Amino acid sequence: MSIQSILGIASSALTAQSLRISLIAQNLANADSVASPGGGPYQRRMPVFEAILLQGETGVEGIGVKVAAVLRDRAPARVSYDPSNPLADADGNVKEPSINPVLEMVDLLQASRSYEANLSTLETARNVALKTIELLK
Amino acid sequence: MMEAALIVRSTRADLLAENIANADTPNFVQRDVRFEAALQQVLEQQSSDSSVISHDLTAENFRIDRNDIDLNQQLGKVYENSLNYLATLRLYSDSVARLRSATGNA
């Protein structure tokens, strides 16, 4: 078992899933943000996963994964009527992010499950390598 | 024969790791090897280059993002592959040990 290539493959996935989890954290933290640096309410961020060729010293070592892009959700913002809000427009409407915390939590569970699966791949490869060294003594 | 089996097992371990890493990638189809066929390929080509093994593209049960990787199934395959690899390795090292003691090198 080439632990070197499996290390590259699994750790690329750990990085990608960690980024996914931090984007979920960002979405949850900003579920009520009616303002954002670019103007307008916060827009949900969604990662796009892409398979990539991993280059090592001996050429292509395998296929890993990376977050190719972080997209903004183009779903329309939720509009709520609140004329007393300083950010309300002429009709008294305030645009709020359309983030569903339940969906984000489910996504978080799936992301952490993927993370753990890749961690388990690493541990299995490491244990096999250690056993191999032991057997060949 | 045992070296060939070890090469196939090692290639399979890489493929399974790739599957698990790409469990969330859209349009990624899981890959695996058929052990008997792969073993035959390695023996015929008589090379230790693992690129001679062809990978099966098994396409079943696609999800909405056109990805068909089930983590539970993949983890089961990883464990099965590791056990077989270690068993083969043990047989291999035992036969090497027997050779050693037969030629007087303990």
gemmi code that builds the backbone of each chain (N, CA, C; Angstrom):
import gemmi

chains = {
    "A": [
        ("MET", (0.850, -1.182, 0.000), (0.000, 0.000, 0.000), (0.887, 1.233, 0.000)),
        ("SER", (0.788, 2.041, -1.020), (1.653, 3.204, -1.058), (1.097, 4.261, -0.122)),
        ("ILE", (1.655, 4.330, 1.062), (1.101, 5.262, 2.040), (1.293, 6.697, 1.567)),
        ("GLN", (2.305, 6.903, 0.736), (2.570, 8.267, 0.283), (1.411, 8.807, -0.552)),
        ("SER", (0.932, 7.986, -1.520), (-0.144, 8.495, -2.371), (-1.453, 8.582, -1.587)),
        ("ILE", (-1.688, 7.588, -0.700), (-2.929, 7.631, 0.071), (-2.919, 8.843, 0.996)),
        ("LEU", (-1.736, 9.194, 1.526), (-1.621, 10.386, 2.362), (-2.063, 11.617, 1.591)),
        ("GLY", (-1.568, 11.754, 0.360), (-1.938, 12.910, -0.450), (-3.425, 12.944, -0.750)),
        ("ILE", (-3.962, 11.778, -1.131), (-5.385, 11.713, -1.494), (-6.260, 12.064, -0.302)),
        ("ALA", (-6.015, 11.385, 0.830), (-6.890, 11.587, 1.986), (-6.724, 12.984, 2.570)),
        ("SER", (-5.508, 13.511, 2.584), (-5.364, 14.830, 3.201), (-5.958, 15.927, 2.319)),
        ("SER", (-6.002, 15.714, 0.993), (-6.688, 16.703, 0.151), (-8.171, 16.743, 0.505)),
        ("ALA", (-8.727, 15.561, 0.802), (-10.137, 15.518, 1.191), (-10.350, 16.146, 2.558)),
        ("LEU", (-9.409, 15.930, 3.480), (-9.555, 16.540, 4.809), (-9.578, 18.064, 4.684)),
        ("THR", (-8.699, 18.595, 3.842), (-8.669, 20.043, 3.629), (-9.988, 20.538, 3.044)),
        ("ALA", (-10.486, 19.835, 2.019), (-11.713, 20.263, 1.351), (-12.901, 20.220, 2.313)),
        ("GLN", (-13.012, 19.128, 3.077), (-14.145, 19.014, 4.001), (-14.044, 20.044, 5.121)),
        ("SER", (-12.812, 20.360, 5.558), (-12.651, 21.389, 6.587), (-13.133, 22.731, 6.068)),
        ("LEU", (-12.808, 23.038, 4.819), (-13.269, 24.293, 4.235), (-14.784, 24.315, 4.157)),
        ("ARG", (-15.363, 23.167, 3.794), (-16.824, 23.075, 3.732), (-17.430, 23.362, 5.098)),
        ("ILE", (-16.833, 22.792, 6.156), (-17.347, 22.998, 7.509), (-17.209, 24.459, 7.906)),
        ("SER", (-16.095, 25.111, 7.520), (-15.961, 26.508, 7.933), (-16.948, 27.397, 7.171)),
        ("LEU", (-17.288, 27.038, 5.930), (-18.308, 27.802, 5.206), (-19.674, 27.638, 5.863)),
        ("ILE", (-19.968, 26.424, 6.345), (-21.230, 26.202, 7.055), (-21.268, 27.056, 8.316)),
        ("ALA", (-20.128, 27.096, 9.036), (-20.070, 27.916, 10.252), (-20.326, 29.371, 9.915)),
        ("GLN", (-19.759, 29.809, 8.782), (-19.954, 31.192, 8.360), (-21.420, 31.462, 8.039)),
        ("ASN", (-22.062, 30.531, 7.344), (-23.481, 30.694, 7.014), (-24.336, 30.771, 8.272)),
        ("LEU", (-24.054, 29.869, 9.220), (-24.845, 29.863, 10.451), (-24.643, 31.148, 11.248)),
        ("ALA", (-23.384, 31.625, 11.280), (-23.109, 32.835, 12.051), (-23.818, 34.027, 11.439)),
        ("ASN", (-23.974, 34.021, 10.103), (-24.548, 35.165, 9.407), (-25.996, 34.962, 8.999)),
        ("ALA", (-26.692, 34.065, 9.673), (-28.075, 33.774, 9.294), (-28.985, 34.979, 9.438)),
        ("ASP", (-28.567, 35.949, 10.244), (-29.413, 37.123, 10.446), (-28.756, 38.409, 9.965)),
        ("SER", (-27.681, 38.296, 9.174), (-26.949, 39.504, 8.779), (-27.650, 40.204, 7.621)),
        ("VAL", (-28.254, 41.349, 7.921), (-28.964, 42.091, 6.867), (-28.025, 42.999, 6.103)),
        ("ALA", (-26.801, 43.167, 6.609), (-25.826, 43.983, 5.891), (-24.575, 43.156, 5.669)),
        ("SER", (-23.836, 43.466, 4.589), (-22.592, 42.757, 4.319), (-21.662, 43.711, 3.599)),
        ("PRO", (-20.338, 43.409, 3.557), (-19.367, 44.337, 2.974), (-19.733, 44.792, 1.566)),
        ("GLY", (-20.320, 43.892, 0.755), (-20.642, 44.294, -0.611), (-21.970, 45.000, -0.735)),
        ("GLY", (-22.621, 45.273, 0.386), (-23.959, 45.849, 0.338), (-24.993, 44.746, 0.254)),
        ("GLY", (-26.144, 44.963, 0.824), (-27.197, 43.956, 0.767), (-27.013, 42.916, 1.848)),
        ("PRO", (-27.969, 42.005, 1.974), (-27.871, 41.002, 3.029), (-26.801, 39.961, 2.710)),
        ("TYR", (-26.383, 39.206, 3.735), (-25.395, 38.145, 3.535), (-25.990, 37.079, 2.612)),
        ("GLN", (-25.175, 36.589, 1.674), (-25.627, 35.518, 0.789), (-24.944, 34.220, 1.197)),
        ("ARG", (-25.739, 33.150, 1.293), (-25.213, 31.841, 1.661), (-24.082, 31.432, 0.728)),
        ("ARG", (-23.011, 30.886, 1.313), (-21.880, 30.422, 0.512), (-21.975, 28.916, 0.340)),
        ("MET", (-21.675, 28.420, -0.885), (-21.730, 26.990, -1.165), (-20.440, 26.573, -1.857)),
        ("PRO", (-19.735, 25.564, -1.342), (-18.510, 25.113, -2.009), (-18.827, 24.199, -3.188)),
        ("VAL", (-17.969, 24.249, -4.204), (-18.093, 23.332, -5.339), (-16.891, 22.390, -5.300)),
        ("PHE", (-17.155, 21.087, -5.174), (-16.080, 20.105, -5.098), (-15.672, 19.659, -6.492)),
        ("GLU", (-14.363, 19.472, -6.670), (-13.857, 19.043, -7.973), (-12.730, 18.035, -7.758)),
        ("ALA", (-12.738, 16.969, -8.551), (-11.656, 15.984, -8.466), (-10.437, 16.545, -9.184)),
        ("ILE", (-9.247, 16.388, -8.591), (-8.019, 16.910, -9.206), (-6.945, 15.836, -9.234)),
        ("LEU", (-6.039, 15.959, -10.191), (-4.892, 15.060, -10.266), (-3.836, 15.554, -9.291)),
        ("LEU", (-3.353, 14.650, -8.445), (-2.333, 15.029, -7.478), (-0.963, 14.730, -8.065)),
        ("GLN", (-0.107, 15.735, -8.142), (1.227, 15.532, -8.686), (2.206, 15.283, -7.566)),
        ("GLY", (2.981, 14.215, -7.700), (4.033, 13.959, -6.710), (5.378, 13.956, -7.397)),
        ("GLU", (6.396, 13.453, -6.690), (7.723, 13.420, -7.300), (7.806, 12.424, -8.435)),
        ("THR", (6.967, 11.366, -8.341), (7.024, 10.328, -9.377), (5.885, 10.489, -10.374)),
        ("GLY", (5.457, 11.725, -10.627), (4.370, 11.922, -11.575), (3.024, 11.951, -10.863)),
        ("VAL", (1.977, 11.546, -11.572), (0.633, 11.599, -10.993), (0.509, 10.543, -9.905)),
        ("GLU", (0.114, 10.973, -8.711), (0.040, 10.040, -7.595), (-1.369, 9.580, -7.301)),
        ("GLY", (-2.352, 10.191, -7.926), (-3.712, 9.774, -7.633), (-4.678, 10.928, -7.888)),
        ("ILE", (-5.940, 10.683, -7.568), (-6.975, 11.701, -7.766), (-7.456, 12.165, -6.410)),
        ("GLY", (-7.262, 13.458, -6.110), (-7.749, 13.999, -4.849), (-8.953, 14.874, -5.115)),
        ("VAL", (-9.257, 15.734, -4.166), (-10.417, 16.608, -4.311), (-10.033, 17.990, -3.813)),
        ("LYS", (-10.630, 19.002, -4.412), (-10.410, 20.341, -3.875), (-11.686, 21.142, -4.065)),
        ("VAL", (-11.775, 22.243, -3.309), (-12.908, 23.147, -3.487), (-12.552, 24.074, -4.636)),
        ("ALA", (-13.195, 23.860, -5.801), (-12.828, 24.612, -6.994), (-13.318, 26.048, -6.928)),
        ("ALA", (-14.465, 26.252, -6.288), (-15.022, 27.603, -6.223), (-15.966, 27.672, -5.029)),
        ("VAL", (-16.155, 28.895, -4.543), (-17.165, 29.112, -3.506), (-18.236, 29.985, -4.136)),
        ("LEU", (-19.421, 29.426, -4.328), (-20.493, 30.169, -4.989), (-21.410, 30.813, -3.973)),
        ("ARG", (-22.056, 31.860, -4.408), (-23.063, 32.494, -3.557), (-24.434, 32.020, -4.009)),
        ("ASP", (-25.265, 31.730, -3.031), (-26.614, 31.261, -3.310), (-27.390, 32.372, -4.004)),
        ("ARG", (-27.989, 32.039, -5.165), (-28.743, 33.078, -5.860), (-30.226, 33.049, -5.516)),
        ("ALA", (-30.580, 32.322, -4.461), (-31.987, 32.319, -4.055), (-32.373, 33.728, -3.609)),
        ("PRO", (-33.589, 34.122, -3.864), (-33.990, 35.488, -3.485), (-33.980, 35.645, -1.971)),
        ("ALA", (-33.597, 36.845, -1.525), (-33.553, 37.098, -0.084), (-34.969, 37.082, 0.492)),
        ("ARG", (-35.035, 36.731, 1.772), (-36.348, 36.812, 2.448), (-36.674, 38.275, 2.713)),
        ("VAL", (-37.887, 38.648, 2.468), (-38.282, 40.041, 2.702), (-39.219, 40.086, 3.896)),
        ("SER", (-38.879, 40.924, 4.851), (-39.789, 41.060, 5.997), (-40.131, 42.529, 6.197)),
        ("TYR", (-41.319, 42.751, 6.671), (-41.815, 44.125, 6.813), (-41.415, 44.653, 8.181)),
        ("ASP", (-40.549, 45.677, 8.178), (-40.088, 46.243, 9.454), (-39.699, 47.698, 9.239)),
        ("PRO", (-40.668, 48.605, 9.198), (-40.387, 50.013, 8.850), (-39.466, 50.714, 9.856)),
        ("SER", (-39.416, 50.213, 11.100), (-38.588, 50.892, 12.093), (-37.108, 50.569, 11.927)),
        ("ASN", (-36.786, 49.613, 11.097), (-35.395, 49.233, 10.893), (-34.697, 50.301, 10.054)),
        ("PRO", (-33.509, 50.772, 10.479), (-32.822, 51.820, 9.712), (-32.484, 51.404, 8.288)),
        ("LEU", (-32.417, 50.078, 8.023), (-32.077, 49.623, 6.684), (-33.312, 49.353, 5.819)),
        ("ALA", (-34.491, 49.683, 6.348), (-35.705, 49.411, 5.574), (-35.758, 50.317, 4.357)),
        ("ASP", (-36.341, 49.810, 3.261), (-36.435, 50.644, 2.060), (-37.732, 51.471, 2.127)),
        ("ALA", (-38.080, 52.100, 0.992), (-39.230, 53.018, 0.974), (-40.520, 52.324, 1.401)),
        ("ASP", (-40.666, 51.012, 1.097), (-41.893, 50.311, 1.472), (-41.840, 49.746, 2.880)),
        ("GLY", (-40.715, 49.979, 3.587), (-40.610, 49.429, 4.936), (-40.145, 47.990, 4.955)),
        ("ASN", (-39.653, 47.478, 3.796), (-39.202, 46.083, 3.749), (-37.716, 45.983, 4.019)),
        ("VAL", (-37.335, 44.926, 4.740), (-35.925, 44.636, 4.987), (-35.602, 43.276, 4.360)),
        ("LYS", (-34.504, 43.226, 3.601), (-34.097, 41.950, 2.994), (-33.202, 41.198, 3.974)),
        ("GLU", (-33.538, 39.911, 4.209), (-32.756, 39.096, 5.134), (-32.198, 37.884, 4.401)),
        ("PRO", (-31.109, 37.323, 4.928), (-30.549, 36.140, 4.250), (-31.540, 34.980, 4.301)),
        ("SER", (-31.562, 34.171, 3.240), (-32.480, 33.021, 3.232), (-31.725, 31.768, 3.626)),
        ("ILE", (-31.186, 31.749, 4.843), (-30.419, 30.598, 5.315), (-31.289, 29.766, 6.237)),
        ("ASN", (-31.389, 28.458, 5.948), (-32.169, 27.539, 6.759), (-31.224, 26.791, 7.696)),
        ("PRO", (-31.248, 27.082, 8.992), (-30.296, 26.448, 9.918), (-30.406, 24.922, 9.924)),
        ("VAL", (-31.592, 24.384, 9.695), (-31.748, 22.922, 9.700), (-30.958, 22.310, 8.552)),
        ("LEU", (-31.060, 22.912, 7.369), (-30.292, 22.412, 6.223), (-28.799, 22.515, 6.478)),
        ("GLU", (-28.390, 23.630, 7.079), (-26.962, 23.796, 7.349), (-26.477, 22.732, 8.333)),
        ("MET", (-27.288, 22.398, 9.337), (-26.868, 21.391, 10.326), (-26.754, 20.023, 9.674)),
        ("VAL", (-27.676, 19.687, 8.779), (-27.595, 18.392, 8.088), (-26.339, 18.348, 7.235)),
        ("ASP", (-26.051, 19.444, 6.542), (-24.835, 19.526, 5.731), (-23.599, 19.357, 6.616)),
        ("LEU", (-23.656, 19.961, 7.814), (-22.530, 19.854, 8.746), (-22.309, 18.404, 9.153)),
        ("LEU", (-23.392, 17.681, 9.420), (-23.256, 16.269, 9.796), (-22.631, 15.466, 8.670)),
        ("GLN", (-23.071, 15.706, 7.437), (-22.515, 14.962, 6.305), (-21.047, 15.311, 6.088)),
        ("ALA", (-20.714, 16.602, 6.255), (-19.326, 17.007, 6.067), (-18.433, 16.354, 7.112)),
        ("SER", (-18.895, 16.315, 8.362), (-18.028, 15.724, 9.387), (-17.933, 14.215, 9.201)),
        ("ARG", (-18.989, 13.584, 8.671), (-18.913, 12.149, 8.390), (-17.894, 11.866, 7.286)),
        ("SER", (-17.896, 12.676, 6.249), (-16.903, 12.518, 5.188), (-15.503, 12.721, 5.740)),
        ("TYR", (-15.357, 13.726, 6.605), (-14.052, 14.006, 7.200), (-13.556, 12.787, 7.969)),
        ("GLU", (-14.464, 12.193, 8.776), (-14.058, 11.035, 9.568), (-13.740, 9.828, 8.696)),
        ("ALA", (-14.474, 9.658, 7.600), (-14.187, 8.536, 6.703), (-12.779, 8.664, 6.133)),
        ("ASN", (-12.390, 9.882, 5.737), (-11.043, 10.069, 5.191), (-9.980, 9.900, 6.255)),
        ("LEU", (-10.297, 10.312, 7.481), (-9.358, 10.117, 8.586), (-9.140, 8.623, 8.805)),
        ("SER", (-10.233, 7.856, 8.695), (-10.139, 6.418, 8.883), (-9.329, 5.771, 7.757)),
        ("THR", (-9.427, 6.313, 6.535), (-8.578, 5.813, 5.441), (-7.114, 5.986, 5.793)),
        ("LEU", (-6.768, 7.175, 6.308), (-5.387, 7.460, 6.687), (-4.912, 6.495, 7.763)),
        ("GLU", (-5.769, 6.290, 8.781), (-5.354, 5.422, 9.879), (-5.180, 3.990, 9.427)),
        ("THR", (-6.084, 3.515, 8.563), (-5.954, 2.151, 8.046), (-4.658, 1.995, 7.274)),
        ("ALA", (-4.355, 2.965, 6.409), (-3.124, 2.880, 5.614), (-1.904, 2.888, 6.524)),
        ("ARG", (-1.955, 3.729, 7.554), (-0.826, 3.797, 8.471), (-0.660, 2.483, 9.225)),
        ("ASN", (-1.783, 1.906, 9.692), (-1.688, 0.648, 10.428), (-1.161, -0.485, 9.558)),
        ("VAL", (-1.619, -0.517, 8.300), (-1.131, -1.554, 7.391), (0.370, -1.386, 7.153)),
        ("ALA", (0.804, -0.133, 6.985), (2.237, 0.103, 6.755), (3.049, -0.349, 7.973)),
        ("LEU", (2.543, -0.053, 9.167), (3.256, -0.466, 10.371), (3.312, -1.984, 10.488)),
        ("LYS", (2.181, -2.631, 10.179), (2.140, -4.093, 10.218), (3.103, -4.694, 9.204)),
        ("THR", (3.174, -4.048, 8.034), (4.076, -4.537, 6.991), (5.509, -4.516, 7.484)),
        ("ILE", (5.882, -3.387, 8.106), (7.246, -3.271, 8.633), (7.494, -4.363, 9.657)),
        ("GLU", (6.490, -4.611, 10.499), (6.627, -5.635, 11.533), (6.797, -7.018, 10.938)),
        ("LEU", (5.958, -7.339, 9.920), (5.993, -8.679, 9.332), (7.295, -8.956, 8.604)),
        ("LEU", (7.892, -7.896, 8.077), (9.091, -8.110, 7.276), (10.359, -8.123, 8.108)),
        ("LYS", (10.183, -8.114, 9.415), (11.377, -8.116, 10.271), (12.090, -9.450, 10.188)),
    ],
    "B": [
        ("MET", (3.632, -14.882, -8.087), (2.165, -14.816, -7.934), (1.785, -13.931, -6.749)),
        ("MET", (2.517, -14.134, -5.631), (2.151, -13.330, -4.454), (2.536, -11.878, -4.632)),
        ("GLU", (3.682, -11.648, -5.334), (4.045, -10.249, -5.598), (2.964, -9.584, -6.438)),
        ("ALA", (2.437, -10.334, -7.427), (1.386, -9.781, -8.286), (0.149, -9.443, -7.455)),
        ("ALA", (-0.205, -10.355, -6.530), (-1.374, -10.089, -5.681), (-1.156, -8.828, -4.854)),
        ("LEU", (0.078, -8.667, -4.345), (0.357, -7.479, -3.537), (0.239, -6.208, -4.377)),
        ("ILE", (0.690, -6.282, -5.638), (0.583, -5.104, -6.507), (-0.880, -4.749, -6.733)),
        ("VAL", (-1.702, -5.780, -6.997), (-3.133, -5.520, -7.236), (-3.770, -4.918, -5.991)),
        ("ARG", (-3.452, -5.488, -4.820), (-4.046, -4.988, -3.565), (-3.643, -3.545, -3.331)),
        ("SER", (-2.383, -3.239, -3.620), (-1.893, -1.887, -3.393), (-2.605, -0.893, -4.318)),
        ("THR", (-2.758, -1.272, -5.588), (-3.478, -0.399, -6.523), (-4.913, -0.209, -6.076)),
        ("ARG", (-5.527, -1.298, -5.630), (-6.909, -1.212, -5.187), (-7.041, -0.278, -3.983)),
        ("ALA", (-6.069, -0.329, -3.076), (-6.117, 0.558, -1.910), (-6.101, 2.018, -2.344)),
        ("ASP", (-5.277, 2.335, -3.352), (-5.243, 3.707, -3.860), (-6.593, 4.100, -4.455)),
        ("LEU", (-7.175, 3.203, -5.252), (-8.473, 3.511, -5.873), (-9.543, 3.764, -4.832)),
        ("LEU", (-9.567, 2.918, -3.787), (-10.584, 3.081, -2.756), (-10.380, 4.397, -2.002)),
        ("ALA", (-9.112, 4.767, -1.758), (-8.853, 6.050, -1.103), (-9.356, 7.199, -1.965)),
        ("GLU", (-9.172, 7.092, -3.278), (-9.668, 8.132, -4.180), (-11.183, 8.214, -4.131)),
        ("ASN", (-11.839, 7.058, -4.079), (-13.301, 7.053, -3.982), (-13.768, 7.792, -2.738)),
        ("ILE", (-13.138, 7.463, -1.601), (-13.571, 8.068, -0.337), (-13.300, 9.569, -0.348)),
        ("ALA", (-12.156, 9.965, -0.916), (-11.839, 11.398, -0.942), (-12.843, 12.163, -1.792)),
        ("ASN", (-13.375, 11.513, -2.840), (-14.288, 12.180, -3.755), (-15.742, 11.806, -3.523)),
        ("ALA", (-16.079, 11.457, -2.285), (-17.452, 11.032, -1.997), (-18.459, 12.164, -2.182)),
        ("ASP", (-17.985, 13.412, -2.197), (-18.918, 14.531, -2.346), (-18.746, 15.260, -3.663)),
        ("THR", (-17.849, 14.780, -4.526), (-17.588, 15.486, -5.770), (-18.661, 15.151, -6.792)),
        ("PRO", (-19.297, 16.172, -7.380), (-20.332, 15.886, -8.377), (-19.757, 15.144, -9.579)),
        ("ASN", (-20.537, 14.260, -10.166), (-20.176, 13.522, -11.381), (-19.049, 12.512, -11.188)),
        ("PHE", (-18.637, 12.254, -9.956), (-17.562, 11.287, -9.762), (-18.159, 9.897, -9.617)),
        ("VAL", (-17.665, 8.952, -10.441), (-18.164, 7.582, -10.412), (-17.133, 6.712, -9.707)),
        ("GLN", (-17.574, 5.812, -8.836), (-16.632, 5.004, -8.074), (-15.884, 4.044, -8.987)),
        ("ARG", (-14.627, 3.751, -8.613), (-13.819, 2.832, -9.397), (-13.319, 1.700, -8.505)),
        ("ASP", (-13.092, 0.546, -9.129), (-12.586, -0.603, -8.388), (-11.934, -1.550, -9.395)),
        ("VAL", (-11.280, -2.592, -8.905), (-10.710, -3.591, -9.812), (-11.365, -4.927, -9.534)),
        ("ARG", (-11.469, -5.751, -10.587), (-11.909, -7.140, -10.381), (-10.643, -7.943, -10.124)),
        ("PHE", (-10.551, -8.553, -8.954), (-9.273, -9.103, -8.509), (-8.698, -10.137, -9.460)),
        ("GLU", (-9.523, -11.133, -9.861), (-9.009, -12.206, -10.731), (-8.456, -11.648, -12.027)),
        ("ALA", (-9.264, -10.776, -12.657), (-8.850, -10.222, -13.954), (-7.586, -9.394, -13.804)),
        ("ALA", (-7.531, -8.577, -12.740), (-6.367, -7.716, -12.525), (-5.117, -8.559, -12.279)),
        ("LEU", (-5.280, -9.630, -11.472), (-4.144, -10.517, -11.194), (-3.601, -11.100, -12.498)),
        ("GLN", (-4.536, -11.538, -13.362), (-4.127, -12.092, -14.651), (-3.381, -11.068, -15.489)),
        ("GLN", (-3.878, -9.820, -15.480), (-3.226, -8.768, -16.254), (-1.803, -8.539, -15.779)),
        ("VAL", (-1.611, -8.483, -14.460), (-0.276, -8.223, -13.934), (0.655, -9.383, -14.279)),
        ("LEU", (0.147, -10.625, -14.182), (1.000, -11.787, -14.465), (1.366, -11.855, -15.943)),
        ("GLU", (0.381, -11.547, -16.811), (0.658, -11.598, -18.253), (1.675, -10.545, -18.655)),
        ("GLN", (1.458, -9.324, -18.143), (2.357, -8.242, -18.544), (3.701, -8.357, -17.856)),
        ("GLN", (3.759, -9.143, -16.784), (5.010, -9.379, -16.063), (5.712, -8.089, -15.715)),
        ("SER", (4.954, -7.093, -15.392), (5.601, -5.849, -15.012), (5.093, -5.444, -13.639)),
        ("SER", (5.919, -4.717, -12.925), (5.489, -4.286, -11.596), (4.838, -2.908, -11.664)),
        ("ASP", (4.557, -2.476, -12.881), (3.933, -1.165, -13.034), (2.437, -1.329, -12.867)),
        ("SER", (1.882, -0.646, -11.884), (0.474, -0.886, -11.586), (-0.465, -0.248, -12.597)),
        ("SER", (0.074, 0.485, -13.575), (-0.840, 1.113, -14.523), (-1.403, 0.108, -15.519)),
        ("VAL", (-0.896, -1.147, -15.483), (-1.418, -2.114, -16.447), (-2.793, -2.619, -16.037)),
        ("ILE", (-3.179, -2.355, -14.799), (-4.460, -2.850, -14.324), (-5.569, -1.916, -14.788)),
        ("SER", (-6.611, -2.470, -15.386), (-7.695, -1.596, -15.843), (-8.727, -1.450, -14.730)),
        ("HIS", (-9.288, -0.284, -14.658), (-10.230, 0.008, -13.582), (-11.653, -0.140, -14.069)),
        ("ASP", (-12.462, -0.783, -13.276), (-13.876, -0.921, -13.610), (-14.636, 0.334, -13.247)),
        ("LEU", (-15.499, 0.758, -14.134), (-16.375, 1.871, -13.771), (-17.752, 1.280, -13.507)),
        ("THR", (-18.067, 1.099, -12.239), (-19.383, 0.531, -11.926), (-20.339, 1.674, -11.648)),
        ("ALA", (-21.393, 1.723, -12.410), (-22.324, 2.845, -12.276), (-23.667, 2.353, -11.774)),
        ("GLU", (-23.960, 2.607, -10.524), (-25.274, 2.227, -10.026), (-25.709, 3.217, -8.954)),
        ("ASN", (-26.972, 3.368, -8.784), (-27.538, 4.189, -7.704), (-26.957, 5.587, -7.671)),
        ("PHE", (-27.130, 6.323, -8.736), (-26.649, 7.692, -8.753), (-27.503, 8.572, -7.865)),
        ("ARG", (-26.833, 9.502, -7.173), (-27.589, 10.511, -6.445), (-27.820, 11.700, -7.369)),
        ("ILE", (-28.445, 12.756, -6.827), (-28.789, 13.908, -7.656), (-27.538, 14.570, -8.240)),
        ("ASP", (-26.407, 14.547, -7.479), (-25.209, 15.197, -8.013), (-24.402, 14.245, -8.893)),
        ("ARG", (-25.028, 13.163, -9.378), (-24.404, 12.203, -10.290), (-23.183, 11.527, -9.654)),
        ("ASN", (-23.199, 11.395, -8.355), (-22.126, 10.705, -7.647), (-22.731, 9.447, -7.043)),
        ("ASP", (-22.016, 8.295, -7.114), (-22.639, 7.065, -6.636), (-21.830, 6.408, -5.528)),
        ("ILE", (-21.059, 7.190, -4.784), (-20.187, 6.591, -3.775), (-20.905, 6.512, -2.437)),
        ("ASP", (-20.983, 5.279, -1.888), (-21.579, 5.064, -0.583), (-20.437, 4.826, 0.400)),
        ("LEU", (-20.294, 5.715, 1.393), (-19.164, 5.638, 2.310), (-19.116, 4.314, 3.051)),
        ("ASN", (-20.298, 3.814, 3.447), (-20.312, 2.552, 4.189), (-19.710, 1.430, 3.362)),
        ("GLN", (-20.142, 1.360, 2.104), (-19.640, 0.312, 1.218), (-18.145, 0.457, 1.004)),
        ("GLN", (-17.684, 1.713, 0.822), (-16.264, 1.933, 0.561), (-15.421, 1.536, 1.763)),
        ("LEU", (-15.878, 1.882, 2.977), (-15.105, 1.526, 4.164), (-15.015, 0.010, 4.306)),
        ("GLY", (-16.123, -0.682, 4.013), (-16.085, -2.141, 4.057), (-15.042, -2.687, 3.090)),
        ("LYS", (-14.987, -2.110, 1.889), (-14.007, -2.567, 0.898), (-12.577, -2.294, 1.376)),
        ("VAL", (-12.382, -1.143, 2.018), (-11.037, -0.810, 2.499), (-10.575, -1.836, 3.519)),
        ("TYR", (-11.445, -2.180, 4.461), (-11.063, -3.166, 5.474), (-10.785, -4.525, 4.844)),
        ("GLU", (-11.666, -4.933, 3.930), (-11.481, -6.235, 3.274), (-10.158, -6.262, 2.519)),
        ("ASN", (-9.867, -5.182, 1.813), (-8.629, -5.108, 1.044), (-7.409, -5.150, 1.955)),
        ("SER", (-7.463, -4.412, 3.074), (-6.323, -4.397, 3.999), (-6.077, -5.779, 4.584)),
        ("LEU", (-7.159, -6.470, 4.979), (-6.993, -7.806, 5.552), (-6.355, -8.749, 4.536)),
        ("ASN", (-6.842, -8.716, 3.301), (-6.285, -9.591, 2.275), (-4.833, -9.250, 1.990)),
        ("TYR", (-4.529, -7.961, 1.989), (-3.152, -7.527, 1.762), (-2.238, -8.080, 2.845)),
        ("LEU", (-2.657, -7.953, 4.107), (-1.817, -8.425, 5.206), (-1.694, -9.944, 5.192)),
        ("ALA", (-2.777, -10.639, 4.849), (-2.702, -12.103, 4.783), (-1.716, -12.538, 3.702)),
        ("THR", (-1.803, -11.907, 2.530), (-0.876, -12.236, 1.441), (0.549, -11.924, 1.854)),
        ("LEU", (0.727, -10.783, 2.508), (2.058, -10.385, 2.943), (2.636, -11.387, 3.932)),
        ("ARG", (1.764, -11.883, 4.815), (2.215, -12.864, 5.795), (2.664, -14.148, 5.110)),
        ("LEU", (1.859, -14.628, 4.121), (2.249, -15.832, 3.387), (3.574, -15.606, 2.674)),
        ("TYR", (3.708, -14.417, 2.081), (4.921, -14.074, 1.349), (6.134, -14.085, 2.274)),
        ("SER", (6.014, -13.445, 3.430), (7.176, -13.359, 4.307), (7.492, -14.723, 4.924)),
        ("ASP", (6.460, -15.556, 5.111), (6.721, -16.913, 5.604), (7.519, -17.713, 4.577)),
        ("SER", (7.151, -17.568, 3.305), (7.877, -18.344, 2.291), (9.300, -17.834, 2.151)),
        ("VAL", (9.494, -16.533, 2.311), (10.855, -15.980, 2.276), (11.654, -16.510, 3.463)),
        ("ALA", (11.012, -16.578, 4.627), (11.693, -17.081, 5.826), (12.097, -18.539, 5.642)),
        ("ARG", (11.200, -19.321, 5.023), (11.525, -20.727, 4.793), (12.720, -20.867, 3.863)),
        ("LEU", (12.736, -20.024, 2.809), (13.883, -20.027, 1.892), (15.165, -19.710, 2.640)),
        ("ARG", (15.059, -18.709, 3.499), (16.245, -18.286, 4.251), (16.783, -19.414, 5.104)),
        ("SER", (15.879, -20.100, 5.849), (16.363, -21.156, 6.740), (16.860, -22.335, 5.919)),
        ("ALA", (16.274, -22.572, 4.729), (16.727, -23.675, 3.885), (18.137, -23.425, 3.367)),
        ("THR", (18.447, -22.155, 3.072), (19.786, -21.858, 2.584), (20.751, -21.556, 3.720)),
        ("GLY", (20.316, -21.803, 4.948), (21.244, -21.665, 6.066), (21.384, -20.253, 6.593)),
        ("ASN", (20.602, -19.312, 6.091), (20.639, -17.963, 6.657), (19.444, -17.780, 7.556)),
        ("ALA", (19.628, -17.884, 8.835), (18.483, -17.774, 9.754), (17.973, -16.355, 9.849)),
    ],
}
model = gemmi.Model(1)
for chain_id, residues in chains.items():
    chain = gemmi.Chain(chain_id)
    for i, (resn, *xyz) in enumerate(residues, 1):
        res = gemmi.Residue()
        res.name, res.seqid = resn, gemmi.SeqId(i, " ")
        for name, pos in zip(("N", "CA", "C"), xyz):
            atom = gemmi.Atom()
            atom.name, atom.element = name, gemmi.Element(name[0])
            atom.pos, atom.b_iso = gemmi.Position(*pos), 0.0
            res.add_atom(atom)
        chain.add_residue(res)
    model.add_chain(chain)
structure = gemmi.Structure()
structure.add_model(model)
structure.setup_entities()
